[in-house]
Amino acid sequence: MHETEILLAVVVATLRAATPLMIAGFGELIAERSGVLNLGVEGMMLMGASVGFIGTVATGSPILGFVAAMLAGAALALVFGVLTLSLMANQVATGLALTIFGVGFSALVGVGWIGTPLQGIATDIWPGLSKASPMVQQLMLLDPVVWLAILLPFIAQRFIYRTRAGLILRAVGESHDVAHALGYSVLRIRYLAVLFGGAMSGLAGAYLSLAYTPMWSDNMVAGRGWIALALVVFSTWKPLWLAIGSLLFGFVTIAQFQAEALGLDVSPHLLAMLPYLATIVVLVLISRDATRLKLNAPAALGRPFHATA
Amino acid sequence: MTTTRRSLLQASLALPAAAMLPRAAGAAAPFNVGFVYVAPIGDAGWTFQHELGRKALVAALGDSVKTSFVENVPEEGADAERVIRKLATDGNGLIFTTSFGFMEPTLKVAKQFPKVKFEHCTGYKRAANLATYSARFYEGRYLTGLIAGRMTKSNVIGYVAAFPIPEVVQGINAVLLAARTVNPNVTIKVVFVSSWFDPGKERAAADTLISQGADVVMHHTDSSAVVQGAEEKGVWSFGYDSDMLRFGPKTNLTSVTMHWGDYYIERTKAAIAGTWKSGDVWGGLKTGMVKLGPLNAAVPDAVKAEVAAVQAKIEAGTLVPFAGPIKDQKGAMKVAAGKSLSDGEILGMDWFAEGVQGKLG
């Protein structure tokens, strides 16, 4: 019984830890599929975290908070879009600047809200749950954002590979010149993808400040935006692989804590390396197959588009 | 005067060199004191407590001092040295640098400004014009261990720690030793999150410890995530640095809090009077540098009385937290009965006491 309880705790904690990575990663995946590399995920997540927190405390409604966070993330992404798509600035440099800006600006916006206590968002969203067994209850008492994150990869998989819009998105990311010649508005599609990515980053950030640890504090995203970025590459731009990567990273982090708490005779320094180590190992295994990597990587990734005709 | 790093930089460009001239010896001129903070002030935590100290200094000495501070100064890179040097050239007679990582830059600037007095918190490098100060946080930890030992039903205390360094290890051992004086069956499970500040990880670690049976959790990290997590799960918690009762009104039993105000007042007075001397101060419960925050109403009166009695003994010096017999995790005698650890041994503590489940290095 004790073992099943711990196992259940690991499952729940893994899902919660993977959720922000999955959501932010998914947004970035869509943006990169359109051929735009936005390294500003960390900054957009922080903006989402601070604005989402302030919105929720100010209005009393977490839903409005999440909406505000998505708008904040999208607003930052819009700045990125104007600079890189319309003005054709370098995407890598602009993305890095966006992160630095997001770190500072979120701290400025949130300065009066540090230490404000906030109730976490409601988790009893399933009717009749009180009749279920305690174990089922524990599993089902996950917040709605986690459920969204679980559904996302399947929605994304279908969108990217089975819908016309997904096909157009991929076409723009593979060869913007061809897409342009076919009559698609490359810039409009890339703007939409970048804005969507920003909104998802905002949502992921707000998940941290509203549900995962209901609080606002400077720099609270603590590098998860970078992890999400790395996971997109790790997944070779495939949504289901992204989900697996996020869950793996979340699981190894949690398993590390469990191993320490169980008293396993392993160095804490070694354990702290594990999530990164495991992810790198899988990354190397995946990218061994060069053709597969080439097949999936958006060919026009990071290249500016200038309509010549 | 509140100064951010940026406005300070701008000021340095805008102001003429007048600020660098030696201060006139007029009686009316206030004595300038500068503070360097490692983090934003916020409203809880390590830097916040230093800011309370600065405010206490202003309240006590009024117009005879003029203080300024620079917050969010990174320990890495050249920023710290530049900020400290700027405070020195701005005419501050006494400068407090309040994080371990400021040790080398403080030492370097202190050599260049022999007439300015420097004080570095938690460091160990001193000079004729550079003093160090810190507090025996473990004395406060010892008191929380006592409460934890009385309150736990599962006899498992969960401890979310940042890094396996002596300051952290002291706290963990102090909690265990105190808890075992009232409840010999207590064990501590330690999880290192490898970060001073990552609310997500701190929270996940606390959740993990709770899932493995801990019904009291405490932390040696900088956010309030552990206290909040405990409140949600309905297990007892202890806060650190600042009073964290408002993050866990039902379950936060108390916090180990730090108070620098008295020290700042005393040292500034000495600097003004010309009696300031370099040295090393390691305060504790006795000097009021470490205190317990308000106790939760859930703590029974008998336990409150017990804590007060032990605190009185520590202050009087009749009870020493690291007094033998103490065995380490392998059962080897680290401190023989009748002996206790020297300050040097405490500062270099690199072993866990028997009953702590965790691994160092």
Boltz contact constraints between the chains, C-beta under 6 A:
constraints:
  - contact:
      token1: [A, 6]
      token2: [B, 211]
      max_distance: 6.0
  - contact:
      token1: [A, 9]
      token2: [B, 211]
      max_distance: 6.0
  - contact:
      token1: [A, 13]
      token2: [B, 204]
      max_distance: 6.0
  - contact:
      token1: [A, 13]
      token2: [B, 207]
      max_distance: 6.0
  - contact:
      token1: [A, 17]
      token2: [B, 204]
      max_distance: 6.0
  - contact:
      token1: [A, 114]
      token2: [B, 42]
      max_distance: 6.0
  - contact:
      token1: [A, 114]
      token2: [B, 43]
      max_distance: 6.0
  - contact:
      token1: [A, 115]
      token2: [B, 43]
      max_distance: 6.0
  - contact:
      token1: [A, 115]
      token2: [B, 44]
      max_distance: 6.0
  - contact:
      token1: [A, 117]
      token2: [B, 246]
      max_distance: 6.0
  - contact:
      token1: [A, 117]
      token2: [B, 247]
      max_distance: 6.0
  - contact:
      token1: [A, 212]
      token2: [B, 200]
      max_distance: 6.0
  - contact:
      token1: [A, 213]
      token2: [B, 199]
      max_distance: 6.0
  - contact:
      token1: [A, 213]
      token2: [B, 200]
      max_distance: 6.0
  - contact:
      token1: [A, 213]
      token2: [B, 203]
      max_distance: 6.0
  - contact:
      token1: [A, 213]
      token2: [B, 225]
      max_distance: 6.0
  - contact:
      token1: [A, 217]
      token2: [B, 223]
      max_distance: 6.0
  - contact:
      token1: [A, 218]
      token2: [B, 40]
      max_distance: 6.0
  - contact:
      token1: [A, 220]
      token2: [B, 199]
      max_distance: 6.0
  - contact:
      token1: [A, 222]
      token2: [B, 198]
      max_distance: 6.0
  - contact:
      token1: [A, 257]
      token2: [B, 191]
      max_distance: 6.0
  - contact:
      token1: [A, 257]
      token2: [B, 205]
      max_distance: 6.0
  - contact:
      token1: [A, 257]
      token2: [B, 208]
      max_distance: 6.0
  - contact:
      token1: [A, 258]
      token2: [B, 208]
      max_distance: 6.0
  - contact:
      token1: [A, 260]
      token2: [B, 191]
      max_distance: 6.0
  - contact:
      token1: [A, 261]
      token2: [B, 189]
      max_distance: 6.0
  - contact:
      token1: [A, 261]
      token2: [B, 191]
      max_distance: 6.0
  - contact:
      token1: [A, 261]
      token2: [B, 208]
      max_distance: 6.0
  - contact:
      token1: [A, 261]
      token2: [B, 209]
      max_distance: 6.0
  - contact:
      token1: [A, 261]
      token2: [B, 212]
      max_distance: 6.0
  - contact:
      token1: [A, 263]
      token2: [B, 357]
      max_distance: 6.0
  - contact:
      token1: [A, 268]
      token2: [B, 192]
      max_distance: 6.0
  - contact:
      token1: [A, 272]
      token2: [B, 194]
      max_distance: 6.0
